[in-house]
Amino acid sequence: MSNILFSRGSWLETSRIATILRKESVGGMLLLSSSLLALIWANSPLAASYFDLAEVRFGPSALHLNLTLATWAADGLLAIFFFVVGLELKREFVEGDLRDPRRAALPIVAAVCGMAVPALFYVGVTFTAGGERLHGWAIPSATDIAFAVAVLALMGSHLPLALRTFLLTLAVVDDLLGIMVIALFYSSGVEWVYLLGVAVLLAIFWWVTKRGWHSGWLLTPLAAATWALMHSSGVHATVAGVLLGFMVPVFSFPGSPDGRGPAERFEHHIRPISAGFAVPVFAFFAAGVSVTGEGVLKTAFADPVTLGIIAGLVLGKPIGILLGSWLLAKFTRAELDPSISWIDVLGVGLLAGVGFTVSLLIGKLAFSVESGLGDFVTIGVLTGSVLAAVLASFVLRARNRHYGRIAVIESRDENADGIPDVFQSPPSGQTETTEDDA
């Protein structure tokens, strides 16, 4: 029996992902709005006040926490975003479809190739320039789930749910790989004493949540202390968010009033803070770049950093995801789900080139302020993301019309129990298990 690529998951998993997609699309709109506001302000007659605001400092000097507003947004608020990522990842690998290695293989392989190929594109473009520019190799490797899902939400409702599920799962795995890259390649001067303190606090956080003590008055100080020690350790502070998310139990406790596990409840409560405040504020301080000066854009688009980022996002992402999916099909004899085609995979690959949050974060870590390359990073990420979104919209809108014509709309094929028929029949190539079979 051959494997099926992009096959639909369980009904519970599909329902959960659909709910997340609706929330993320709203977050994407807020992210876009805050980015546009930053660009307008940074290029207005009041531009000086924008940059002055970003440089306002506050916080205690202890543990190196007297930071600018822009740094608080990048190091502090994004830790909330990565906490949600950690919760999503743990749920996916513990109770989601990714607990099945066969289902997990595709998004993992596609995400790895979708990060490696853009990095190769970037290195290829910047190789002759050499020096510090090569240090930004990971910038075009990330996918911004909020932006990507917001674009997908505008494409229509006829696209197969398997593609939407794949995009979300791919982006979550992409975020994990991104935070691993940050921890391994963009951390310096590691202080092991502080990391030991982080490990102790993580163990306490795990024990407390495992005991069912979920009061914010208890967990918030623990999480803040973990973040502060991580910030002082030399490892980027956002890594603390993912690790804290991993510490939260997934399965519900006996007597749980709503039957939901701690990870799901935490995600339900924290996601609005992440999508509605933390990420938009980070985007506001990260996207503000002045492009009205004489020759600014001309200089930016002549620099290998800008061109390498654009090439990685627009070309590297779709090529990497297509290549990874094709190689998996080639060497495992897997087949695409009959309801979709490889052109759909191309559309999702293009959409994955919408990089923003993690790409801008890596850009800030890769280059020093003195290098003057920060504006080139912002221009490259914004340009590449817009181009990827436009190209993806052409492909996916065409595919949406195609699926509309043939009426492949699984969500309308429901019974009285509210579960579509397709989720009550065995996947293609499988047969129903009976008592006799048992």
BAKOLMAR-819369 format. One record per residue (C-alpha): residue number from 0; x, y, z. Coordinates in nm, 3 decimals. Layout:
// BAKOLMAR-819369
- num,c1,c2,c3
- NUM,X,Y,Z $
...
END
This chain:
// BAKOLMAR-819369
- num,c1,c2,c3
- 0,0.000,0.000,0.000 $
- 1,0.148,0.336,-0.101 $
- 2,0.162,0.641,0.123 $
- 3,-0.052,0.944,0.047 $
- 4,0.106,1.288,0.057 $
- 5,-0.109,1.577,0.182 $
- 6,-0.389,1.342,0.284 $
- 7,-0.646,1.481,0.525 $
- 8,-0.593,1.425,0.897 $
- 9,-0.841,1.332,1.165 $
- 10,-1.164,1.530,1.207 $
- 11,-1.060,1.665,1.549 $
- 12,-0.723,1.776,1.416 $
- 13,-0.879,1.931,1.106 $
- 14,-1.135,2.121,1.315 $
- 15,-0.863,2.252,1.546 $
- 16,-0.649,2.367,1.255 $
- 17,-0.945,2.540,1.091 $
- 18,-1.005,2.732,1.413 $
- 19,-0.640,2.835,1.430 $
- 20,-0.648,2.947,1.068 $
- 21,-0.935,3.183,1.140 $
- 22,-0.751,3.334,1.434 $
- 23,-0.420,3.364,1.249 $
- 24,-0.583,3.545,0.957 $
- 25,-0.696,3.819,1.195 $
- 26,-0.347,3.835,1.343 $
- 27,-0.205,3.867,0.993 $
- 28,-0.423,4.167,0.922 $
- 29,-0.305,4.335,1.245 $
- 30,0.054,4.254,1.152 $
- 31,0.011,4.409,0.810 $
- 32,-0.156,4.720,0.954 $
- 33,0.119,4.781,1.211 $
- 34,0.387,4.734,0.944 $
- 35,0.221,4.983,0.712 $
- 36,0.184,5.232,0.997 $
- 37,0.555,5.200,1.074 $
- 38,0.653,5.252,0.710 $
- 39,0.429,5.557,0.676 $
- 40,0.552,5.711,1.001 $
- 41,0.919,5.641,0.923 $
- 42,0.886,5.820,0.589 $
- 43,0.673,6.112,0.705 $
- 44,0.780,6.460,0.826 $
- 45,0.753,6.311,1.178 $
- 46,1.006,6.036,1.102 $
- 47,1.248,6.153,1.372 $
- 48,0.986,6.093,1.642 $
- 49,0.940,5.733,1.523 $
- 50,1.310,5.651,1.551 $
- 51,1.336,5.839,1.881 $
- 52,1.048,5.631,2.017 $
- 53,1.222,5.309,1.917 $
- 54,1.533,5.416,2.111 $
- 55,1.356,5.503,2.438 $
- 56,1.517,5.298,2.716 $
- 57,1.366,5.157,3.032 $
- 58,1.412,4.860,3.264 $
- 59,1.654,4.762,3.540 $
- 60,2.024,4.749,3.467 $
- 61,2.045,4.416,3.648 $
- 62,2.071,4.118,3.411 $
- 63,2.130,4.365,3.123 $
- 64,1.760,4.457,3.110 $
- 65,1.791,4.831,3.049 $
- 66,1.673,4.798,2.691 $
- 67,1.526,5.012,2.414 $
- 68,1.160,4.978,2.322 $
- 69,1.259,4.810,1.994 $
- 70,1.472,4.557,2.182 $
- 71,1.198,4.489,2.436 $
- 72,0.968,4.415,2.142 $
- 73,1.218,4.181,1.973 $
- 74,1.347,4.003,2.283 $
- 75,1.049,4.024,2.517 $
- 76,0.724,4.033,2.323 $
- 77,0.841,3.779,2.067 $
- 78,0.902,3.536,2.354 $
- 79,0.522,3.532,2.393 $
- 80,0.488,3.445,2.023 $
- 81,0.738,3.161,2.059 $
- 82,0.563,3.037,2.373 $
- 83,0.254,2.981,2.158 $
- 84,0.475,2.812,1.897 $
- 85,0.608,2.580,2.168 $
- 86,0.255,2.492,2.278 $
- 87,0.153,2.422,1.917 $
- 88,0.455,2.204,1.854 $
- 89,0.407,1.995,2.165 $
- 90,0.040,1.939,2.089 $
- 91,0.117,1.845,1.730 $
- 92,0.377,1.587,1.827 $
- 93,0.192,1.450,2.133 $
- 94,-0.174,1.432,2.030 $
- 95,-0.189,1.581,1.680 $
- 96,-0.142,1.412,1.345 $
- 97,0.234,1.463,1.370 $
- 98,0.256,1.194,1.637 $
- 99,0.237,0.958,1.338 $
- 100,0.588,0.950,1.184 $
- 101,0.439,0.896,0.839 $
- 102,0.235,1.214,0.866 $
- 103,0.519,1.405,1.029 $
- 104,0.771,1.318,0.760 $
- 105,0.630,1.545,0.488 $
- 106,0.613,1.880,0.673 $
- 107,0.948,1.812,0.840 $
- 108,1.127,1.726,0.516 $
- 109,0.956,2.013,0.333 $
- 110,1.044,2.257,0.613 $
- 111,1.409,2.148,0.622 $
- 112,1.444,2.182,0.244 $
- 113,1.240,2.503,0.259 $
- 114,1.503,2.647,0.491 $
- 115,1.817,2.500,0.335 $
- 116,1.751,2.602,-0.027 $
- 117,1.675,2.972,0.051 $
- 118,1.994,2.981,0.258 $
- 119,2.187,2.846,-0.042 $
- 120,2.032,3.111,-0.266 $
- 121,2.135,3.381,-0.021 $
- 122,2.490,3.249,0.008 $
- 123,2.514,3.220,-0.369 $
- 124,2.418,3.585,-0.415 $
- 125,2.634,3.723,-0.131 $
- 126,2.934,3.492,-0.168 $
- 127,3.145,3.730,-0.374 $
- 128,3.076,4.013,-0.128 $
- 129,3.182,3.791,0.163 $
- 130,3.252,3.935,0.506 $
- 131,2.966,4.012,0.742 $
- 132,2.705,3.982,0.468 $
- 133,2.739,3.603,0.469 $
- 134,2.633,3.599,0.833 $
- 135,2.274,3.667,0.724 $
- 136,2.235,3.330,0.550 $
- 137,1.933,3.229,0.762 $
- 138,1.729,3.546,0.704 $
- 139,1.521,3.419,0.407 $
- 140,1.468,3.075,0.559 $
- 141,1.167,3.158,0.779 $
- 142,0.794,3.162,0.705 $
- 143,0.560,3.407,0.878 $
- 144,0.252,3.202,0.961 $
- 145,0.029,3.501,1.041 $
- 146,0.100,3.676,0.710 $
- 147,0.087,3.354,0.507 $
- 148,-0.246,3.243,0.653 $
- 149,-0.391,3.591,0.611 $
- 150,-0.304,3.577,0.241 $
- 151,-0.445,3.223,0.215 $
- 152,-0.770,3.338,0.377 $
- 153,-0.816,3.584,0.091 $
- 154,-0.777,3.313,-0.172 $
- 155,-1.125,3.171,-0.122 $
- 156,-1.284,2.871,0.044 $
- 157,-1.248,2.604,-0.225 $
- 158,-0.884,2.508,-0.176 $
- 159,-0.842,2.157,-0.030 $
- 160,-0.818,2.160,0.347 $
- 161,-0.516,1.929,0.319 $
- 162,-0.316,2.218,0.170 $
- 163,-0.421,2.456,0.446 $
- 164,-0.327,2.196,0.708 $
- 165,0.008,2.143,0.539 $
- 166,0.086,2.517,0.532 $
- 167,0.009,2.558,0.903 $
- 168,0.208,2.250,1.005 $
- 169,0.496,2.347,0.776 $
- 170,0.509,2.694,0.930 $
- 171,0.505,2.557,1.286 $
- 172,0.796,2.320,1.209 $
- 173,0.964,2.610,1.027 $
- 174,0.935,2.820,1.345 $
- 175,1.097,2.543,1.549 $
- 176,1.386,2.516,1.304 $
- 177,1.415,2.894,1.305 $
- 178,1.448,2.914,1.682 $
- 179,1.705,2.631,1.670 $
- 180,1.905,2.830,1.416 $
- 181,1.889,3.136,1.642 $
- 182,2.001,2.936,1.944 $
- 183,2.287,2.761,1.763 $
- 184,2.417,3.023,1.520 $
- 185,2.309,3.363,1.650 $
- 186,2.398,3.336,2.016 $
- 187,2.735,3.446,2.156 $
- 188,2.922,3.458,2.483 $
- 189,2.711,3.186,2.646 $
- 190,2.707,3.207,3.026 $
- 191,2.655,2.852,3.153 $
- 192,2.568,2.960,3.507 $
- 193,2.266,3.150,3.377 $
- 194,2.169,2.853,3.158 $
- 195,2.181,2.629,3.464 $
- 196,1.940,2.870,3.633 $
- 197,1.716,2.849,3.325 $
- 198,1.715,2.469,3.348 $
- 199,1.616,2.482,3.716 $
- 200,1.332,2.726,3.654 $
- 201,1.207,2.522,3.356 $
- 202,1.195,2.214,3.578 $
- 203,0.998,2.407,3.839 $
- 204,0.761,2.541,3.569 $
- 205,0.705,2.186,3.443 $
- 206,0.642,2.052,3.794 $
- 207,0.399,2.331,3.880 $
- 208,0.195,2.288,3.559 $
- 209,0.207,1.910,3.598 $
- 210,0.052,1.949,3.944 $
- 211,-0.233,2.147,3.792 $
- 212,-0.137,2.482,3.948 $
- 213,-0.213,2.710,3.655 $
- 214,-0.263,3.046,3.824 $
- 215,-0.116,3.335,3.630 $
- 216,0.005,3.487,3.957 $
- 217,0.232,3.185,3.997 $
- 218,0.332,3.100,3.639 $
- 219,0.393,3.452,3.508 $
- 220,0.675,3.535,3.757 $
- 221,0.832,3.194,3.687 $
- 222,0.817,3.253,3.310 $
- 223,0.952,3.608,3.345 $
- 224,1.244,3.490,3.559 $
- 225,1.323,3.215,3.307 $
- 226,1.318,3.469,3.026 $
- 227,1.542,3.712,3.218 $
- 228,1.805,3.445,3.288 $
- 229,1.794,3.328,2.926 $
- 230,1.839,3.689,2.811 $
- 231,2.150,3.718,3.028 $
- 232,2.289,3.380,2.922 $
- 233,2.388,3.489,2.572 $
- 234,2.125,3.265,2.409 $
- 235,1.851,3.473,2.250 $
- 236,1.570,3.527,2.500 $
- 237,1.295,3.410,2.264 $
- 238,1.428,3.054,2.301 $
- 239,1.289,3.065,2.654 $
- 240,0.938,3.101,2.509 $
- 241,0.960,2.776,2.312 $
- 242,1.112,2.585,2.604 $
- 243,0.841,2.707,2.842 $
- 244,0.577,2.596,2.591 $
- 245,0.734,2.250,2.584 $
- 246,0.697,2.226,2.963 $
- 247,0.316,2.252,2.960 $
- 248,0.130,1.917,2.973 $
- 249,-0.091,1.834,2.677 $
- 250,-0.344,1.590,2.811 $
- 251,-0.629,1.701,3.036 $
- 252,-0.638,1.621,3.406 $
- 253,-0.914,1.406,3.560 $
- 254,-1.213,1.623,3.640 $
- 255,-1.119,1.897,3.393 $
- 256,-1.437,2.106,3.350 $
- 257,-1.401,2.152,2.974 $
- 258,-1.203,1.837,2.889 $
- 259,-0.919,2.042,2.742 $
- 260,-0.558,1.990,2.836 $
- 261,-0.338,2.264,2.984 $
- 262,-0.153,2.326,2.655 $
- 263,-0.479,2.388,2.468 $
- 264,-0.614,2.617,2.741 $
- 265,-0.289,2.813,2.761 $
- 266,-0.286,2.851,2.383 $
- 267,-0.648,2.966,2.387 $
- 268,-0.570,3.240,2.640 $
- 269,-0.224,3.350,2.520 $
- 270,-0.278,3.346,2.141 $
- 271,-0.486,3.670,2.137 $
- 272,-0.205,3.845,2.329 $
- 273,0.053,3.711,2.084 $
- 274,-0.139,3.775,1.761 $
- 275,-0.316,4.090,1.874 $
- 276,-0.037,4.269,2.060 $
- 277,0.308,4.108,2.081 $
- 278,0.374,4.038,1.712 $
- 279,0.213,4.360,1.576 $
- 280,0.418,4.571,1.819 $
- 281,0.736,4.391,1.713 $
- 282,0.643,4.448,1.349 $
- 283,0.581,4.815,1.419 $
- 284,0.936,4.866,1.546 $
- 285,1.099,4.627,1.297 $
- 286,0.935,4.743,0.972 $
- 287,1.004,5.115,1.002 $
- 288,1.271,5.191,0.745 $
- 289,1.326,5.522,0.569 $
- 290,1.315,5.485,0.190 $
- 291,1.258,5.847,0.092 $
- 292,1.620,5.956,0.104 $
- 293,1.806,6.016,-0.218 $
- 294,1.932,5.689,-0.363 $
- 295,1.821,5.477,-0.066 $
- 296,1.624,5.222,-0.269 $
- 297,1.880,5.224,-0.550 $
- 298,2.157,5.147,-0.302 $
- 299,1.949,4.881,-0.126 $
- 300,1.857,4.694,-0.443 $
- 301,2.218,4.700,-0.558 $
- 302,2.339,4.535,-0.236 $
- 303,2.380,4.154,-0.225 $
- 304,2.204,4.136,0.113 $
- 305,1.877,4.272,-0.028 $
- 306,1.902,4.065,-0.347 $
- 307,1.996,3.749,-0.156 $
- 308,1.697,3.780,0.075 $
- 309,1.457,3.839,-0.215 $
- 310,1.600,3.545,-0.410 $
- 311,1.576,3.320,-0.105 $
- 312,1.214,3.407,-0.027 $
- 313,1.076,3.421,-0.381 $
- 314,1.276,3.140,-0.544 $
- 315,1.438,2.938,-0.269 $
- 316,1.126,2.873,-0.062 $
- 317,0.904,2.723,-0.335 $
- 318,1.193,2.530,-0.489 $
- 319,1.295,2.390,-0.150 $
- 320,0.943,2.285,-0.051 $
- 321,0.871,2.133,-0.392 $
- 322,1.206,1.955,-0.391 $
- 323,1.157,1.818,-0.041 $
- 324,0.807,1.692,-0.120 $
- 325,0.919,1.538,-0.449 $
- 326,1.219,1.364,-0.291 $
- 327,0.996,1.219,-0.020 $
- 328,0.755,1.091,-0.287 $
- 329,1.045,0.954,-0.492 $
- 330,1.218,0.760,-0.217 $
- 331,0.911,0.641,-0.024 $
- 332,0.690,0.576,-0.327 $
- 333,0.431,0.808,-0.178 $
- 334,0.165,0.963,-0.399 $
- 335,-0.019,1.293,-0.387 $
- 336,-0.370,1.284,-0.254 $
- 337,-0.599,1.241,-0.560 $
- 338,-0.779,1.567,-0.478 $
- 339,-0.473,1.789,-0.537 $
- 340,-0.186,1.829,-0.780 $
- 341,0.173,1.948,-0.774 $
- 342,0.070,2.296,-0.889 $
- 343,-0.109,2.329,-0.554 $
- 344,0.216,2.241,-0.376 $
- 345,0.387,2.513,-0.579 $
- 346,0.127,2.764,-0.463 $
- 347,0.185,2.676,-0.098 $
- 348,0.561,2.688,-0.156 $
- 349,0.532,3.040,-0.295 $
- 350,0.312,3.141,-0.003 $
- 351,0.572,3.008,0.241 $
- 352,0.804,3.274,0.098 $
- 353,0.607,3.532,0.295 $
- 354,0.871,3.579,0.561 $
- 355,0.853,3.855,0.818 $
- 356,0.864,3.808,1.194 $
- 357,1.146,3.553,1.230 $
- 358,1.329,3.683,0.921 $
- 359,1.347,4.036,1.065 $
- 360,1.450,3.897,1.403 $
- 361,1.736,3.698,1.249 $
- 362,1.836,4.006,1.050 $
- 363,1.868,4.206,1.371 $
- 364,2.086,3.934,1.522 $
- 365,2.298,3.877,1.211 $
- 366,2.421,4.232,1.156 $
- 367,2.549,4.494,1.394 $
- 368,2.399,4.843,1.393 $
- 369,2.734,4.980,1.281 $
- 370,2.728,4.767,0.964 $
- 371,2.443,4.974,0.817 $
- 372,2.289,4.657,0.671 $
- 373,1.976,4.658,0.887 $
- 374,1.774,4.873,0.645 $
- 375,1.875,4.645,0.358 $
- 376,1.740,4.348,0.554 $
- 377,1.406,4.520,0.615 $
- 378,1.372,4.627,0.251 $
- 379,1.467,4.280,0.131 $
- 380,1.224,4.101,0.363 $
- 381,0.934,4.334,0.282 $
- 382,0.998,4.321,-0.093 $
- 383,1.048,3.946,-0.103 $
- 384,0.738,3.882,0.108 $
- 385,0.520,4.104,-0.111 $
- 386,0.648,3.940,-0.431 $
- 387,0.595,3.592,-0.285 $
- 388,0.241,3.683,-0.176 $
- 389,0.153,3.825,-0.519 $
- 390,0.289,3.522,-0.706 $
- 391,0.116,3.285,-0.465 $
- 392,-0.212,3.471,-0.507 $
- 393,-0.200,3.424,-0.886 $
- 394,-0.146,3.049,-0.850 $
- 395,-0.385,2.987,-0.562 $
- 396,-0.667,3.204,-0.698 $
- 397,-0.652,3.010,-1.023 $
- 398,-0.657,2.684,-0.829 $
- 399,-0.942,2.811,-0.612 $
- 400,-1.151,2.879,-0.923 $
- 401,-1.062,2.532,-1.050 $
- 402,-1.177,2.362,-0.732 $
- 403,-1.487,2.578,-0.725 $
- 404,-1.585,2.459,-1.071 $
- 405,-1.551,2.093,-0.984 $
- 406,-1.721,2.154,-0.647 $
- 407,-1.457,1.988,-0.432 $
- 408,-1.576,2.158,-0.114 $
- 409,-1.540,1.910,0.166 $
- 410,-1.682,2.138,0.434 $
- 411,-2.027,2.129,0.271 $
- 412,-2.045,1.751,0.267 $
- 413,-2.175,1.717,0.624 $
- 414,-2.411,1.478,0.794 $
- 415,-2.644,1.553,1.079 $
- 416,-2.360,1.477,1.323 $
- 417,-2.163,1.773,1.184 $
- 418,-1.872,1.558,1.066 $
- 419,-1.807,1.554,0.689 $
- 420,-1.852,1.214,0.525 $
- 421,-1.492,1.213,0.405 $
- 422,-1.372,1.196,0.764 $
- 423,-1.595,0.896,0.837 $
- 424,-1.463,0.684,0.554 $
- 425,-1.112,0.536,0.545 $
- 426,-0.846,0.733,0.352 $
- 427,-0.774,0.640,-0.007 $
- 428,-0.604,0.303,-0.033 $
- 429,-0.725,0.181,0.309 $
- 430,-1.017,-0.037,0.412 $
- 431,-1.244,-0.022,0.712 $
- 432,-1.131,-0.240,1.003 $
- 433,-1.402,-0.481,1.115 $
- 434,-1.444,-0.708,1.413 $
- 435,-1.350,-1.003,1.196 $
- 436,-1.026,-0.829,1.102 $
- 437,-0.952,-0.776,1.469 $
END
